[in-house]
Amino acid sequence: MSRAAHATLGLVTVAPSAASGDAATRSARAAGAAWLSLAFLVVLVATGSVRADEAAAWAALRQGGIVALMRHGDAPGVGDPDGWRLDDCTTQRNLSERGRDEARSVGARLRAERIAIARVLSSPWCRCVDTATLVGVGPVQVEPAFANAFVLSDRREALREGGQAVIGRWRGPGVLLVVTHGENIRALTGRSPATAEIVVVAPGAGGTLREIGSLAAQARR
């Protein structure tokens, strides 16, 4: 439409004002700040939850009479190679240097906190026995009830029941440390732990387990 036609029809073309642009910018900035505040709040709440979880775990460990379920340290891969043999560590997945470091770090923390470990049990798998040995808080006894529930998936329920029975009999004094596999801990507690993470549990009613808290590994960098 021509400028003359605009004039004839009494139409006026108005460009967006600088004020409206400034308002939109302020609104966008306010929305961004709100999202940042929400994200910070979520992180803050999560951090507080983790700290409370760890505090509960340490308190229970100091008191004793409970069980610390520990997943073995970092061992790259999943399951075990074809043709693995329980009596030959070279045929299994084994700890990486990081995994060995995680195990040593867990032992150092337990000793620093003066946790009384009364007994140490381990899955027969080499990566678990090695983890338990490197933690270094007592002699290691192999316990078949904590054998690999991932590799022996057809025996998962029997292993869960066997592990639950061992835990249910523990009354202390001190702490029972069990080094096993992530799948076993998941079957027992519903939690999927990270490598070298400890999940602290106590026997509950009817043979169930009550989760108290957990401790993440802190390997040296």
C-alpha positions in Angstrom: 0.0 0.0 0.0 1.3 3.5 -0.9 2.1 6.2 1.6 -0.8 8.2 0.1 -3.2 5.4 0.6 -2.1 5.2 4.2 -2.9 8.9 4.6 -6.3 8.5 2.9 -7.4 5.7 5.1 -6.0 7.4 8.2 -3.6 4.5 8.8 -0.5 5.2 10.8 2.5 2.8 10.8 4.1 2.7 14.2 7.5 1.1 14.7 8.1 -0.9 18.0 9.2 1.4 20.7 12.5 1.1 22.5 10.5 0.8 25.8 8.8 -2.4 24.6 12.1 -3.9 23.6 13.6 -3.1 27.0 10.6 -4.8 28.7 11.0 -7.9 26.7 14.7 -8.1 27.5 14.0 -7.6 31.2 11.4 -10.3 31.1 13.8 -12.8 29.4 16.5 -12.0 31.9 14.1 -12.5 34.8 13.0 -15.9 33.4 16.6 -16.9 33.0 17.4 -15.8 36.6 14.4 -17.8 37.8 15.6 -21.0 36.0 19.1 -20.5 37.5 17.7 -20.1 41.0 15.6 -23.3 40.6 18.6 -25.2 39.3 20.7 -24.0 42.2 18.0 -25.0 44.6 17.7 -28.5 43.1 21.5 -29.0 43.4 21.4 -27.7 47.0 18.7 -30.1 48.0 20.4 -33.0 46.3 23.7 -32.1 48.1 22.0 -31.9 51.4 20.3 -35.3 50.8 23.6 -36.9 50.0 25.2 -35.5 53.1 22.4 -36.7 55.3 22.6 -40.2 53.6 26.4 -40.3 54.4 25.9 -39.0 57.9 23.4 -41.8 58.7 25.8 -44.4 57.2 28.7 -43.3 59.3 26.6 -43.1 62.5 25.4 -46.7 61.9 28.9 -47.9 61.2 30.3 -46.4 64.4 27.5 -48.0 66.4 28.2 -51.5 64.9 26.0 -54.5 64.6 25.1 -53.7 61.0 26.3 -54.8 57.5 28.2 -52.8 54.9 27.5 -54.0 51.4 30.3 -52.9 49.1 30.5 -53.2 45.4 33.9 -54.1 44.0 36.1 -51.4 42.6 36.2 -50.3 39.0 36.6 -53.3 36.6 36.1 -52.2 32.9 33.5 -54.2 31.0 30.3 -56.0 31.7 29.9 -59.5 33.1 32.9 -61.8 32.3 34.5 -63.0 29.0 33.3 -66.2 27.4 35.1 -69.1 28.9 35.7 -67.5 32.3 36.7 -69.8 35.1 36.3 -69.1 38.8 39.7 -70.6 39.6 41.6 -68.5 37.0 41.6 -64.7 37.6 43.1 -64.1 34.1 39.8 -65.4 32.5 37.7 -62.8 34.5 37.1 -59.1 34.5 39.7 -57.6 36.9 40.2 -54.4 38.8 41.7 -51.5 36.9 44.2 -49.2 38.6 41.4 -46.9 39.4 39.5 -49.8 41.0 42.5 -50.7 43.1 42.8 -47.1 44.2 39.1 -47.0 45.1 39.5 -50.0 47.3 42.5 -48.6 49.1 40.7 -45.3 49.6 37.7 -47.0 51.2 40.0 -48.8 53.6 41.8 -45.5 54.5 38.4 -43.8 55.2 37.2 -46.7 57.4 40.4 -46.7 59.4 40.4 -42.9 59.7 36.8 -43.0 61.1 37.9 -45.9 63.4 35.2 -48.2 62.2 35.4 -51.6 63.9 35.2 -54.2 61.0 34.7 -57.5 62.8 34.4 -59.7 59.7 35.0 -59.4 55.9 33.2 -61.6 53.4 33.7 -61.6 49.7 32.2 -63.0 46.5 34.4 -65.8 45.0 35.1 -63.6 42.0 38.7 -62.3 41.8 37.7 -58.6 41.5 35.8 -58.8 44.8 38.5 -60.8 46.6 41.1 -58.3 45.4 38.9 -55.3 46.5 38.3 -56.8 49.9 42.1 -57.5 50.3 43.0 -54.0 49.2 40.5 -52.4 51.6 42.8 -54.0 54.2 40.6 -54.1 57.3 40.8 -57.8 58.1 41.2 -61.3 56.7 39.0 -62.1 53.8 36.6 -65.1 53.8 35.0 -66.2 50.5 31.2 -66.6 50.8 29.4 -68.3 47.9 26.1 -66.7 48.9 27.5 -63.4 47.4 28.6 -64.9 44.1 27.9 -62.9 40.9 24.2 -62.7 40.4 24.6 -61.0 37.0 26.7 -63.9 35.5 24.7 -66.5 37.4 21.4 -64.9 36.5 19.5 -68.2 36.6 20.5 -68.4 40.3 19.7 -64.7 41.1 16.8 -65.4 43.5 18.7 -68.2 45.4 21.7 -65.9 45.7 19.5 -63.1 47.0 17.9 -65.4 49.6 21.3 -66.8 50.6 22.8 -63.3 51.0 19.8 -62.1 52.9 20.2 -65.1 55.3 23.8 -64.3 56.0 23.1 -60.7 56.7 20.1 -61.6 58.8 22.3 -63.6 61.2 24.7 -60.8 61.8 24.3 -59.1 65.2 27.9 -57.9 65.8 29.7 -56.7 67.7 31.3 -54.5 65.0 30.5 -54.3 61.3 30.2 -57.1 58.8 31.8 -55.9 55.5 30.6 -57.8 52.4 32.3 -57.2 49.1 30.1 -58.3 46.2 28.6 -57.3 42.9 26.3 -54.4 41.9 23.6 -56.9 40.8 23.7 -58.6 44.2 23.3 -55.4 46.0 20.5 -54.3 43.7 18.7 -57.6 44.3 19.1 -57.2 48.1 18.3 -53.4 48.4 16.9 -52.2 45.1 19.8 -49.8 44.8 22.3 -49.9 42.0 25.6 -48.8 43.6 28.6 -47.2 41.9 31.9 -49.0 42.0 33.3 -49.3 45.5 30.2 -47.7 46.9 29.1 -49.0 50.3 25.4 -49.5 51.2 24.8 -49.8 54.9 21.9 -52.1 55.9 20.4 -53.7 58.9 18.1 -56.8 59.2 14.4 -55.8 59.2 11.2 -57.5 60.0 10.4 -60.8 58.2 13.9 -61.3 56.9 13.9 -58.0 54.9 16.7 -55.5 54.9 16.5 -51.9 56.0 18.8 -49.5 54.2 20.4 -46.9 56.5 22.6 -44.9 54.1 25.4 -45.1 51.7 29.0 -44.0 51.1 30.4 -43.2 47.7 34.0 -44.1 46.8 36.6 -41.3 46.9 39.5 -42.5 44.8 42.7 -40.4 44.7 43.1 -38.4 41.5 
